């Protein structure tokens, strides 16, 4: 995947926080799909994040709950921005079908179920 430059959206001041803690605009509605769990799926995103001016990235796993993969990527990038990262290479995305057995992923999964965006840093 290509490296993504993380920038604040010009529409971010027009966004409101949804009940799930995500920011949405007034004209965005949740899609109606009987196959989608009410609270969304738990996604894991694997990649590398870069601090401003940093050459070496930090390996990351991000776990979060979202209704679809586009929303998951957008929410992950917003969380990385809040943590001070300026760029990210997001290599893989997938849905978790159950709780992981080992830490730190087990705690991150629980946090995702509670609406948090969990960022696991390696190295």
N, C-alpha and C positions, 0 to 999 in steps of 0.2 A: 504494500500500500504506500501511497505518497505521504510525505510529512505534511501535517496540517498546521497552519499558522492559527493560533488561538487569538481571537480579537473579540472585544465587546461588541455585541450587536447594536446597531443604531436604534433598533426598536426595543431595546431592553427596558427603557423607562416606561414603555406602554404595556409591559407584561404584568400579569398578576399571578399570584401563587395559587396553584390548584390545591384541592384537598389532599392530594398525594405529595404536596411539597414541590411540585414542578412548576415552572413559570410558563404560563400560556397566555395567548392574546384572547381578546373577547370573541373574535370570530372563529377561533379554533374550537372544535368540539371533539369529544371522544368518539372514535368510529364505533359503529354498532356491528359486532361480530360475535355470534354465538360461540365460536371456538376460542375466543380470547378470555382468559380468566379475568374476573372482575377487577382485581388489583394489578393486572399485568403479569408479565413473566419476569423471572430473575435472570439477568444477563451477566455474562462475564466477558470483559473486553481485555485482551492481552496486547501490550505494546511497550513503547518507550516514550518517556516524557523528558522534555528539556527545559531547564531554567533559562531565563533571559541571559544571553551571552555565553551560555555553556555549550561546550563542544560535545561532552559526553553525556549521553542520556541515562536515565534511571529506568531500569526494567520495572514495569508496573502491571498489576492485575486490578481491574476495576469491577466491582460487583454492584448492581443496582437493579431496581424493579422499574420496568417501563412497559407500555402497551405494545411497542414494536421496536425493531432495531434502529430505525432512524432517530426515534426519541431517545433511545439508550445512548447512542453516540453523541447526540447533542447535549444531553444531561452530563455525560462523562466529560466532555470538553469543557462545559461550564464549571464543573467541580475542579478540574485541573487548573483552570484559570484562577479560581478562588484560592488554590493552594500555591499559586505563584509560578506556575509553569507557563511558558510562552509558546511552545510547540510540542507536537506529539505525533508519533508514528503509531497508528492503531493497526495492528497486524491481523488480529483474529477477533471474531465476536461469535458467541454461542449462547444458547439458553441452558440453564441448569435445571435438571429435572428432579433434583433432590438435594438435600443438604450434604455438603462435603464432610468427611470424617475428621480431617486433620486441620490444625491451626496453621496459619492465620485465616484460612479460607472459611472455616466453620463459623467463626465470629463475624467475618465479613458478610457471609450469607445471611446470618441472623439480622445484621444491621440492614441489609438490603430489604429483607422482609418487613422491617419496621420503617422503611421509607428513606433510609440513608443512602448516600453514594459512598461506598467503601473503596478506598484506594490503598492497595497493598504495594509497598515499595520494596524492591530487592536491591541490595548492594549499597 
